[in-house]
Amino acid sequence: MIISRTPLRISFVGGGTDIREYYQREPGGVLSTSIDKYIYVAVKRQLSFVDYKYRVNWSQTEFKNNIEDIEHPIVRETLKMLEIDFPVEITTFADVPAGTGLGSSSTFAVGLLNALYALKGERISKGELANQAAKIEIDILKRNMGKQDHFAAAYGNVNVFRFFEDETTSVEPVFYKPEIKEEIQNRLLMFYTDKKRDASKILKEQIKNTSDKFEVLTKMKSLIPNLNDVFNDKNGMNNFGDILHQGWVLKRSIASTISNRQINQYYERAQKAGAIGGKLLGAGGGGFLLFYAEKHNHDRIKAELRDLTEMKFKFDDAGTRITYYDQRIS
C-alpha cells in the first residue's frame, strides 16, 4: 500500500492570470501558499484473481474491470495516462469538503499521480507531477481552470508561480523571515460560508471575460511584488491586509458569479469589526472567506461572523509527499 498526503492551498494574489487565455498573451503570476489541510490517497496493488480489477472508493464505491467504465474522471484518466493494467484499489480521504475554494480537485490529481508512480516504483519531479495533473484536468477533461492549484499542491510552501505562453511554469520561492511568516499566519482568519460550488462553471464566465478584463487581471498580478515584500519585512505588516483587499475589489469585478450579496455582507461586517482586508478563496460563489486582522480584533470578527464556521489552519511547507510505502501485495 502507498499513501500520499497533498496539501490544499490559499491563493493570495494573481488568481485568474494562470489561465491559458491570459498567459498566452502575457505571462501570468500567482503568489500562494499551501496549508495544513490535506487530501490523502491510498493505492494498493491487489492479487490477480480479485473479482474486479479496479476498486475506487470516494463518495461512492466503484467496482470495474475496464478503465473506461470508471466514473471518477480524474481516476479514470490518471490510470489511462500511467497505463495501470494490474488490479488496484484506490481510496481517498479529505480534511475539507470538495468545492470549497481550496483547490481540492487539483490536489487530488497531484496526490493520485504521486501515489500511483510510487506504486509502480517510479518517482518524478514535483514539476512533472503538477504538469501532468494540469494536463489531465485542463487538456483531457476540458475543465475551465488554471494551473496554479496543481503547482501549489505539488510544491507546497509560499511561492510565486509564473505561467508562460510555451506552457512552462517557473517556481520562485518567497524568501521570508520565519517570524514574519508566523505573524502573518497568526493574523489570518478563515471562515466557511457553508456554500459549495462547481468552480469550473463559475470560471467559465471569468475565462469568457478575460479579454475584456485583461487590464484588471494585470493589476491583480501587479500586487505580487508588494505582497512578496511583506514576507521579507520590506513592507509594513498591515499592508498584507490592504493588498488582499485591493485584490478582492479587482477580482469581484471580473464576473458576476464571483461574489453575491451575502458574501459582500459578510465581508463588510468583518471590516467593521476590524479586518484590514480579505478575499473569497477560489473561483468564487462560496467556499471560504479569508481575512487579515491584528490579533486584538480577532474576537470581534469571530463574534460578528458567529453564524459561519471558523477553520483554523497553519501554512504547510512540504507539498505532496509519500507518507506510507509498502510494496507488498496481499
N, C-alpha and C positions, 0 to 999 in steps of 0.2 A: 504494500500500500504506500502511496505517495500522498502527502498533504501539502498544499501550498497555502500561504497566507498573503493576501494582497490588499493594500490599503485603499480606502476611499480618499477623496480629495476635496479641498476647498480651493476654488479659483478666485483670486483676489482682483486682478485687473487684466484686461485684454481679451476676455472671452468673446468669441464671435469672429476674431481675426484668425482663428485656427481652422476655419472652413475653407474649402478649395476655392469657392467663389471670391474670397478675399485674397488669399496668399498667391493666387495665380496672377494677380495684378501688382501686389506689393507684399513683401514679407510680413507675416503675421507674428504676433508675440503675446505670450501669456505668462504672468507670474502667479504661481500657485504653490500649494503645499499639500502633502499627504497627511492624513490624521490617523489616530489610533482606533479607527473603526474599520473592520476588515471583512472581506469575503474569503471564506475557506473553501477549497476544492479538494476533495478526496477522490483519488482514482485508484482502482485495484484491478490488476490483471487476474482473470478467472481461468479455471480449468477449461479445457477444450470441449468437455461434454456437458456444459451447463445447458439449461433449457432454452435460454435466449442469449444471443451473442452480445447484445448491448442492454444494459440496465442503467437508466438515468433517473436519479432522484432529485427533483426540485420541488415546485409547488404541486406537482403531480409525479407519479412514478410511471415510467415508460419501460416496457419490455419489447425489444425489437430485434429482429435478425438482420435487417438491412439498414444501412446508414440513412438512405434516402427516406425511410419511414419515420425517422426520429423527428418529433415535433419541435423540440427546443432548437431554435435556429442556430444559435452560436455553437452548441454542442455538435449539431449535425455538420456544420461547415468546418469546424475545427478537426473533427475526426476525419473528414474527407481530405483536408489540407495536409494532415500529418500521415495519411494513409494507414490509419489504425485498423488492421484487419484481424485482430485477435479479440477474444472475448474480454470485455472490460465493464466495470461498474463505475459510475460517476455519481458523486453525491456532493451537494453544495449547501453551505450554511452561511448566513449573513448576520452581521451585527445590526444592520439598519435595513429597513424595507427598501425594495427597488422603487424607482420612480420618484425619488425624493431630492434630486438635485445634487447628489454627491458622486456621480459618475459610476453607478453600480454596474451597468451592462459592460462598460469598458473594463472595469476592474475584474469582473468575472471572466471576460475573454482573455485578459492577460494571465490571470491565475490558472485558468484551464490549460492554456498553452504551456505555461511553466511546468505544471504537474504532468502533462502528457509527455513533454520532452524528457522529463526526468524518468518517467515510466519506461521510455524507450532507451534509457541510458545515455541521453544526449543533453548537452547544455548549450544554449545560445545566449547572446548578449541581451542586455535589457533593451537596447535599441531595436534589435530584431524582434523581440517579444512585442514591443509596442507597435512596430510597423506591421507585423503580421496580424495583430489584433485589430488594428485600424483597417487593414485590407479586408478582413472578414466582415466587419460591421459596415464600412462605407462602400467598398467596391463590390463585395459579393452580395451582402444583404440589402444594399442600396438604402441605408438609413440616412436620414437627414441629420448630420452631426459633423463635428470637427474632430481633430486628432489629439487635443490637449489631454483628455482624460486617460488615454492609453499610455501616454508618456509619464503622466503624474503617477499612475498606478505602478508602472514598471520601475521607475527610478526612486520614488519617494523623496522626502526632504523638501526643502524650499528651493525652487528653480525658476529660471526664466527659460521658456521653450520658444524657439524661433522656427517658423514654418516657411519653407521656400517653394518657389514655383516648380522646381525639379523634384518635388515630393520628399526632399531631405528635411531633417529636423535637427537643429542644434540644441544642446543642453548646456545651459550656463548656470552652474550652482550659485546661489545667492550667498555671498560671504557675510556672515552675521557674527556679531558678538553674542556668545551664549546667553549673557544676562539680558541683552536686548530682546533676543528671540523669546526667552522665557517671560519677560514682562509683556511683550505683545500677546503671547498666548494667554496670559493671565487677565488681560483686559478684554478678551473676546468672549462674547456670549452667543450661543446658538439656540434657536427655538424652532420646534417643528410646528408647521401650520396645520397639520393633520389633513393635508391635501396632497394626494399623489397625482401624477400626470404623465402622459406619454411625451417624453422630450422630443422624439422625432417629429410628432405632429406640430408641436409648438415651434420647433426650429424650422419647419417648412416655410412659415411666413417670414421668419428672420432671414433665411437664405434668399428668399424671393426679393427681400428688400435690400439686400447687400449693396447693389449698385447705387440705389437712391440714398442709402445711409452710409456710404463709404467713408465720408469725412467724419461722421460720428464715431464709427468704429476706429478710425485712425486716431481720433482724440482719446478714445479709451486706451488704445495701445500706448499712447504718449505718456500715460500716467506711470508706466513701468519704472523708469529711472528714479522718479521721486519716491516711489514705494520702496524700491531697492535701497535707497539711501537711508530710509528709516531703520532698516535691519542692521546697517553697519554704522549707525549713530552719526550720520552726516545730516540728518534731518530730524526735527523735533518729533517726539513720540506721538503726540496727538495729531500730527499730520497724517498718521496712518488712517485715523477715522475720517479726516477731511477728504483724503484720496478715495477711500471706499465710497463716500457719499457722492463725490464727483462722478465716479464710475457708474454708480447706480442711477443717477439722474440721466446720464447719457444712455445707459443700457435700456431703460424702460421707454425711451423714445424711439427705439428701433422697430418695435412691433406691438400691436395691441394686446397680444396674448401673454406678454412678459409679466405684467402686473395686473392688478384689479383693485377695486375699491377697498376690499377688506385688507389686502396686503398693504396698500397705501396707508390705511388707518393704523395698522399695527406699527408700521414704520414711524409714522408721525407721533404716536403715543410713546414709543421708545425714545425718540428725540426729545420730547418734552420732559421725559424722566431722566435725561442726562446722556443719552447715546450721542456721540460725536458724529458717527456715521455708520453705515452698514450697507447691506445688499441682500437680495434674494439669491440664493445659490442655485447654480444650474441654469437650465434653459428658461425657467420662469413658470408662472402659473400655479405654483405651490411648492411644497418641499420645505426647506429650511431657510429661516432668516438669520443672518449673521450681523452682530452689532459690535462696535468698538466703543468702549467707555472706560473712564477711570474707575478704579475699584470701588471708591466710595459711593458711586452711583449704581452699582450692580443691584443692590437690594431693591432700590426704587424701580428699576427697569423690570426686574422679575415680578414685582408686585403689580406693575402696570400691565404686564403680559401674562398674568397668572392663569388665563384661560388657555395658554399654549404650554406645551411640554418642553422644558429645557433639556438639552442634551450636552452633558459635559464631555470635553474632549481634550486631547493633547496632540501636538504635532508628532508625526511619525518620521523617522529618518532612514528607513531601510528599503522601502519599496517592496516589490514582490519577492518572496523567499520560500524555499522549501523548508518546512518545519518538521517533517517526518519523512523518512526514506527507508523503505523495506521492500526489496525486490522479490521476496518470496511469493510463490503462487500457492494459494490454499485450495 
